[in-house]
């Protein structure tokens, strides 16, 4: 997909990370769910 928003993201709604702010609290994890599962399993 050419969609710039495609992929798996983590939304830090509880501000777990010190770097999370109201404007920056979404973190890119992987391009697809399969890629994300591969990262988790390994």
mmCIF file of the N, C-alpha and C atoms, coordinates in Angstrom:
data_MODEL
# 
_entry.id   MODEL 
# 
loop_
_atom_site.group_PDB 
_atom_site.id 
_atom_site.type_symbol 
_atom_site.label_atom_id 
_atom_site.label_alt_id 
_atom_site.label_comp_id 
_atom_site.label_asym_id 
_atom_site.label_entity_id 
_atom_site.label_seq_id 
_atom_site.pdbx_PDB_ins_code 
_atom_site.Cartn_x 
_atom_site.Cartn_y 
_atom_site.Cartn_z 
_atom_site.occupancy 
_atom_site.B_iso_or_equiv 
_atom_site.pdbx_formal_charge 
_atom_site.auth_seq_id 
_atom_site.auth_comp_id 
_atom_site.auth_asym_id 
_atom_site.auth_atom_id 
_atom_site.pdbx_PDB_model_num 
ATOM 1   N N  . UNK A 1 1  ? 0.837  -1.187  0.000  1.00 0.00 ? 1  UNK A N  1 
ATOM 2   C CA . UNK A 1 1  ? 0.000  0.000   0.000  1.00 0.00 ? 1  UNK A CA 1 
ATOM 3   C C  . UNK A 1 1  ? 0.879  1.247   0.000  1.00 0.00 ? 1  UNK A C  1 
ATOM 4   N N  . UNK A 1 2  ? 0.426  2.264   -0.680 1.00 0.00 ? 2  UNK A N  1 
ATOM 5   C CA . UNK A 1 2  ? 1.153  3.537   -0.710 1.00 0.00 ? 2  UNK A CA 1 
ATOM 6   C C  . UNK A 1 2  ? 0.644  4.501   0.357  1.00 0.00 ? 2  UNK A C  1 
ATOM 7   N N  . UNK A 1 3  ? -0.227 4.024   1.217  1.00 0.00 ? 3  UNK A N  1 
ATOM 8   C CA . UNK A 1 3  ? -0.791 4.849   2.280  1.00 0.00 ? 3  UNK A CA 1 
ATOM 9   C C  . UNK A 1 3  ? 0.276  5.127   3.339  1.00 0.00 ? 3  UNK A C  1 
ATOM 10  N N  . UNK A 1 4  ? 0.550  6.392   3.598  1.00 0.00 ? 4  UNK A N  1 
ATOM 11  C CA . UNK A 1 4  ? 1.575  6.761   4.584  1.00 0.00 ? 4  UNK A CA 1 
ATOM 12  C C  . UNK A 1 4  ? 1.193  6.379   6.008  1.00 0.00 ? 4  UNK A C  1 
ATOM 13  N N  . UNK A 1 5  ? -0.088 6.102   6.248  1.00 0.00 ? 5  UNK A N  1 
ATOM 14  C CA . UNK A 1 5  ? -0.547 5.735   7.588  1.00 0.00 ? 5  UNK A CA 1 
ATOM 15  C C  . UNK A 1 5  ? -0.724 4.234   7.756  1.00 0.00 ? 5  UNK A C  1 
ATOM 16  N N  . UNK A 1 6  ? -0.360 3.456   6.747  1.00 0.00 ? 6  UNK A N  1 
ATOM 17  C CA . UNK A 1 6  ? -0.527 2.002   6.824  1.00 0.00 ? 6  UNK A CA 1 
ATOM 18  C C  . UNK A 1 6  ? 0.441  1.422   7.845  1.00 0.00 ? 6  UNK A C  1 
ATOM 19  N N  . UNK A 1 7  ? 0.039  0.343   8.471  1.00 0.00 ? 7  UNK A N  1 
ATOM 20  C CA . UNK A 1 7  ? 0.917  -0.340  9.405  1.00 0.00 ? 7  UNK A CA 1 
ATOM 21  C C  . UNK A 1 7  ? 0.283  -0.517  10.764 1.00 0.00 ? 7  UNK A C  1 
ATOM 22  N N  . UNK A 1 8  ? 1.097  -0.999  11.701 1.00 0.00 ? 8  UNK A N  1 
ATOM 23  C CA . UNK A 1 8  ? 0.668  -1.232  13.073 1.00 0.00 ? 8  UNK A CA 1 
ATOM 24  C C  . UNK A 1 8  ? 1.323  -0.163  13.949 1.00 0.00 ? 8  UNK A C  1 
ATOM 25  N N  . UNK A 1 9  ? 0.511  0.486   14.760 1.00 0.00 ? 9  UNK A N  1 
ATOM 26  C CA . UNK A 1 9  ? 0.976  1.563   15.628 1.00 0.00 ? 9  UNK A CA 1 
ATOM 27  C C  . UNK A 1 9  ? 0.590  1.285   17.072 1.00 0.00 ? 9  UNK A C  1 
ATOM 28  N N  . UNK A 1 10 ? 1.365  1.820   17.998 1.00 0.00 ? 10 UNK A N  1 
ATOM 29  C CA . UNK A 1 10 ? 1.030  1.787   19.422 1.00 0.00 ? 10 UNK A CA 1 
ATOM 30  C C  . UNK A 1 10 ? 0.582  3.186   19.815 1.00 0.00 ? 10 UNK A C  1 
ATOM 31  N N  . UNK A 1 11 ? -0.604 3.293   20.382 1.00 0.00 ? 11 UNK A N  1 
ATOM 32  C CA . UNK A 1 11 ? -1.139 4.567   20.861 1.00 0.00 ? 11 UNK A CA 1 
ATOM 33  C C  . UNK A 1 11 ? -0.968 4.611   22.379 1.00 0.00 ? 11 UNK A C  1 
ATOM 34  N N  . UNK A 1 12 ? -0.094 5.469   22.849 1.00 0.00 ? 12 UNK A N  1 
ATOM 35  C CA . UNK A 1 12 ? 0.225  5.571   24.271 1.00 0.00 ? 12 UNK A CA 1 
ATOM 36  C C  . UNK A 1 12 ? -0.758 6.521   24.957 1.00 0.00 ? 12 UNK A C  1 
ATOM 37  N N  . UNK A 1 13 ? -1.972 6.041   25.202 1.00 0.00 ? 13 UNK A N  1 
ATOM 38  C CA . UNK A 1 13 ? -3.003 6.897   25.787 1.00 0.00 ? 13 UNK A CA 1 
ATOM 39  C C  . UNK A 1 13 ? -2.806 7.149   27.277 1.00 0.00 ? 13 UNK A C  1 
ATOM 40  N N  . UNK A 1 14 ? -1.940 6.376   27.917 1.00 0.00 ? 14 UNK A N  1 
ATOM 41  C CA . UNK A 1 14 ? -1.667 6.574   29.347 1.00 0.00 ? 14 UNK A CA 1 
ATOM 42  C C  . UNK A 1 14 ? -0.318 7.244   29.589 1.00 0.00 ? 14 UNK A C  1 
ATOM 43  N N  . UNK A 1 15 ? 0.354  7.670   28.512 1.00 0.00 ? 15 UNK A N  1 
ATOM 44  C CA . UNK A 1 15 ? 1.649  8.359   28.604 1.00 0.00 ? 15 UNK A CA 1 
ATOM 45  C C  . UNK A 1 15 ? 2.677  7.536   29.367 1.00 0.00 ? 15 UNK A C  1 
ATOM 46  N N  . UNK A 1 16 ? 2.761  6.259   29.015 1.00 0.00 ? 16 UNK A N  1 
ATOM 47  C CA . UNK A 1 16 ? 3.714  5.328   29.629 1.00 0.00 ? 16 UNK A CA 1 
ATOM 48  C C  . UNK A 1 16 ? 5.157  5.745   29.338 1.00 0.00 ? 16 UNK A C  1 
ATOM 49  N N  . UNK A 1 17 ? 5.392  6.260   28.130 1.00 0.00 ? 17 UNK A N  1 
ATOM 50  C CA . UNK A 1 17 ? 6.739  6.691   27.744 1.00 0.00 ? 17 UNK A CA 1 
ATOM 51  C C  . UNK A 1 17 ? 6.941  8.153   28.115 1.00 0.00 ? 17 UNK A C  1 
ATOM 52  N N  . UNK A 1 18 ? 8.105  8.474   28.621 1.00 0.00 ? 18 UNK A N  1 
ATOM 53  C CA . UNK A 1 18 ? 8.411  9.861   28.994 1.00 0.00 ? 18 UNK A CA 1 
ATOM 54  C C  . UNK A 1 18 ? 8.334  10.797  27.793 1.00 0.00 ? 18 UNK A C  1 
ATOM 55  N N  . UNK A 1 19 ? 8.571  10.272  26.597 1.00 0.00 ? 19 UNK A N  1 
ATOM 56  C CA . UNK A 1 19 ? 8.558  11.097  25.391 1.00 0.00 ? 19 UNK A CA 1 
ATOM 57  C C  . UNK A 1 19 ? 7.148  11.375  24.872 1.00 0.00 ? 19 UNK A C  1 
ATOM 58  N N  . UNK A 1 20 ? 6.135  10.738  25.437 1.00 0.00 ? 20 UNK A N  1 
ATOM 59  C CA . UNK A 1 20 ? 4.760  10.940  24.979 1.00 0.00 ? 20 UNK A CA 1 
ATOM 60  C C  . UNK A 1 20 ? 4.208  12.278  25.460 1.00 0.00 ? 20 UNK A C  1 
ATOM 61  N N  . UNK A 1 21 ? 3.583  12.990  24.534 1.00 0.00 ? 21 UNK A N  1 
ATOM 62  C CA . UNK A 1 21 ? 2.917  14.253  24.839 1.00 0.00 ? 21 UNK A CA 1 
ATOM 63  C C  . UNK A 1 21 ? 1.537  14.225  24.190 1.00 0.00 ? 21 UNK A C  1 
ATOM 64  N N  . UNK A 1 22 ? 0.750  15.260  24.396 1.00 0.00 ? 22 UNK A N  1 
ATOM 65  C CA . UNK A 1 22 ? -0.565 15.338  23.761 1.00 0.00 ? 22 UNK A CA 1 
ATOM 66  C C  . UNK A 1 22 ? -0.455 15.321  22.240 1.00 0.00 ? 22 UNK A C  1 
ATOM 67  N N  . UNK A 1 23 ? 0.631  15.849  21.699 1.00 0.00 ? 23 UNK A N  1 
ATOM 68  C CA . UNK A 1 23 ? 0.812  15.924  20.250 1.00 0.00 ? 23 UNK A CA 1 
ATOM 69  C C  . UNK A 1 23 ? 1.584  14.748  19.668 1.00 0.00 ? 23 UNK A C  1 
ATOM 70  N N  . UNK A 1 24 ? 2.346  14.032  20.476 1.00 0.00 ? 24 UNK A N  1 
ATOM 71  C CA . UNK A 1 24 ? 3.176  12.918  19.990 1.00 0.00 ? 24 UNK A CA 1 
ATOM 72  C C  . UNK A 1 24 ? 3.058  11.727  20.934 1.00 0.00 ? 24 UNK A C  1 
ATOM 73  N N  . UNK A 1 25 ? 2.041  10.889  20.713 1.00 0.00 ? 25 UNK A N  1 
ATOM 74  C CA . UNK A 1 25 ? 1.904  9.713   21.566 1.00 0.00 ? 25 UNK A CA 1 
ATOM 75  C C  . UNK A 1 25 ? 1.503  8.471   20.766 1.00 0.00 ? 25 UNK A C  1 
ATOM 76  N N  . UNK A 1 26 ? 1.842  8.468   19.480 1.00 0.00 ? 26 UNK A N  1 
ATOM 77  C CA . UNK A 1 26 ? 1.584  7.319   18.616 1.00 0.00 ? 26 UNK A CA 1 
ATOM 78  C C  . UNK A 1 26 ? 2.913  6.863   18.029 1.00 0.00 ? 26 UNK A C  1 
ATOM 79  N N  . UNK A 1 27 ? 3.198  5.558   18.132 1.00 0.00 ? 27 UNK A N  1 
ATOM 80  C CA . UNK A 1 27 ? 4.495  5.024   17.735 1.00 0.00 ? 27 UNK A CA 1 
ATOM 81  C C  . UNK A 1 27 ? 4.331  3.916   16.701 1.00 0.00 ? 27 UNK A C  1 
ATOM 82  N N  . UNK A 1 28 ? 5.054  4.017   15.593 1.00 0.00 ? 28 UNK A N  1 
ATOM 83  C CA . UNK A 1 28 ? 5.032  3.009   14.539 1.00 0.00 ? 28 UNK A CA 1 
ATOM 84  C C  . UNK A 1 28 ? 5.735  1.749   15.025 1.00 0.00 ? 28 UNK A C  1 
ATOM 85  N N  . UNK A 1 29 ? 5.105  0.583   14.795 1.00 0.00 ? 29 UNK A N  1 
ATOM 86  C CA . UNK A 1 29 ? 5.693  -0.693  15.202 1.00 0.00 ? 29 UNK A CA 1 
ATOM 87  C C  . UNK A 1 29 ? 6.105  -1.555  14.021 1.00 0.00 ? 29 UNK A C  1 
ATOM 88  N N  . UNK A 1 30 ? 5.242  -1.692  13.018 1.00 0.00 ? 30 UNK A N  1 
ATOM 89  C CA . UNK A 1 30 ? 5.528  -2.606  11.911 1.00 0.00 ? 30 UNK A CA 1 
ATOM 90  C C  . UNK A 1 30 ? 4.673  -2.235  10.706 1.00 0.00 ? 30 UNK A C  1 
ATOM 91  N N  . UNK A 1 31 ? 5.095  -2.711  9.537  1.00 0.00 ? 31 UNK A N  1 
ATOM 92  C CA . UNK A 1 31 ? 4.367  -2.440  8.298  1.00 0.00 ? 31 UNK A CA 1 
ATOM 93  C C  . UNK A 1 31 ? 3.104  -3.272  8.152  1.00 0.00 ? 31 UNK A C  1 
ATOM 94  N N  . UNK A 1 32 ? 3.046  -4.425  8.802  1.00 0.00 ? 32 UNK A N  1 
ATOM 95  C CA . UNK A 1 32 ? 1.888  -5.315  8.694  1.00 0.00 ? 32 UNK A CA 1 
ATOM 96  C C  . UNK A 1 32 ? 1.735  -6.101  9.990  1.00 0.00 ? 32 UNK A C  1 
ATOM 97  N N  . UNK A 1 33 ? 0.572  -6.736  10.154 1.00 0.00 ? 33 UNK A N  1 
ATOM 98  C CA . UNK A 1 33 ? 0.358  -7.557  11.343 1.00 0.00 ? 33 UNK A CA 1 
ATOM 99  C C  . UNK A 1 33 ? 1.280  -8.765  11.332 1.00 0.00 ? 33 UNK A C  1 
ATOM 100 N N  . UNK A 1 34 ? 1.522  -9.327  10.151 1.00 0.00 ? 34 UNK A N  1 
ATOM 101 C CA . UNK A 1 34 ? 2.447  -10.465 10.038 1.00 0.00 ? 34 UNK A CA 1 
ATOM 102 C C  . UNK A 1 34 ? 3.850  -10.071 10.480 1.00 0.00 ? 34 UNK A C  1 
ATOM 103 N N  . UNK A 1 35 ? 4.302  -8.905  10.068 1.00 0.00 ? 35 UNK A N  1 
ATOM 104 C CA . UNK A 1 35 ? 5.623  -8.414  10.479 1.00 0.00 ? 35 UNK A CA 1 
ATOM 105 C C  . UNK A 1 35 ? 5.661  -8.200  11.989 1.00 0.00 ? 35 UNK A C  1 
ATOM 106 N N  . UNK A 1 36 ? 4.594  -7.655  12.550 1.00 0.00 ? 36 UNK A N  1 
ATOM 107 C CA . UNK A 1 36 ? 4.514  -7.448  13.994 1.00 0.00 ? 36 UNK A CA 1 
ATOM 108 C C  . UNK A 1 36 ? 4.575  -8.776  14.744 1.00 0.00 ? 36 UNK A C  1 
ATOM 109 N N  . UNK A 1 37 ? 3.815  -9.778  14.289 1.00 0.00 ? 37 UNK A N  1 
ATOM 110 C CA . UNK A 1 37 ? 3.845  -11.090 14.934 1.00 0.00 ? 37 UNK A CA 1 
ATOM 111 C C  . UNK A 1 37 ? 5.226  -11.718 14.861 1.00 0.00 ? 37 UNK A C  1 
ATOM 112 N N  . UNK A 1 38 ? 5.892  -11.556 13.747 1.00 0.00 ? 38 UNK A N  1 
ATOM 113 C CA . UNK A 1 38 ? 7.244  -12.084 13.590 1.00 0.00 ? 38 UNK A CA 1 
ATOM 114 C C  . UNK A 1 38 ? 8.190  -11.440 14.607 1.00 0.00 ? 38 UNK A C  1 
ATOM 115 N N  . UNK A 1 39 ? 8.047  -10.155 14.842 1.00 0.00 ? 39 UNK A N  1 
ATOM 116 C CA . UNK A 1 39 ? 8.886  -9.463  15.822 1.00 0.00 ? 39 UNK A CA 1 
ATOM 117 C C  . UNK A 1 39 ? 8.587  -9.960  17.234 1.00 0.00 ? 39 UNK A C  1 
ATOM 118 N N  . UNK A 1 40 ? 7.330  -10.217 17.541 1.00 0.00 ? 40 UNK A N  1 
ATOM 119 C CA . UNK A 1 40 ? 6.929  -10.671 18.874 1.00 0.00 ? 40 UNK A CA 1 
ATOM 120 C C  . UNK A 1 40 ? 7.393  -12.101 19.122 1.00 0.00 ? 40 UNK A C  1 
ATOM 121 N N  . UNK A 1 41 ? 7.282  -12.945 18.109 1.00 0.00 ? 41 UNK A N  1 
ATOM 122 C CA . UNK A 1 41 ? 7.629  -14.355 18.254 1.00 0.00 ? 41 UNK A CA 1 
ATOM 123 C C  . UNK A 1 41 ? 9.129  -14.594 18.318 1.00 0.00 ? 41 UNK A C  1 
ATOM 124 N N  . UNK A 1 42 ? 9.934  -13.678 17.809 1.00 0.00 ? 42 UNK A N  1 
ATOM 125 C CA . UNK A 1 42 ? 11.390 -13.880 17.771 1.00 0.00 ? 42 UNK A CA 1 
ATOM 126 C C  . UNK A 1 42 ? 12.091 -13.027 18.765 1.00 0.00 ? 42 UNK A C  1 
# 
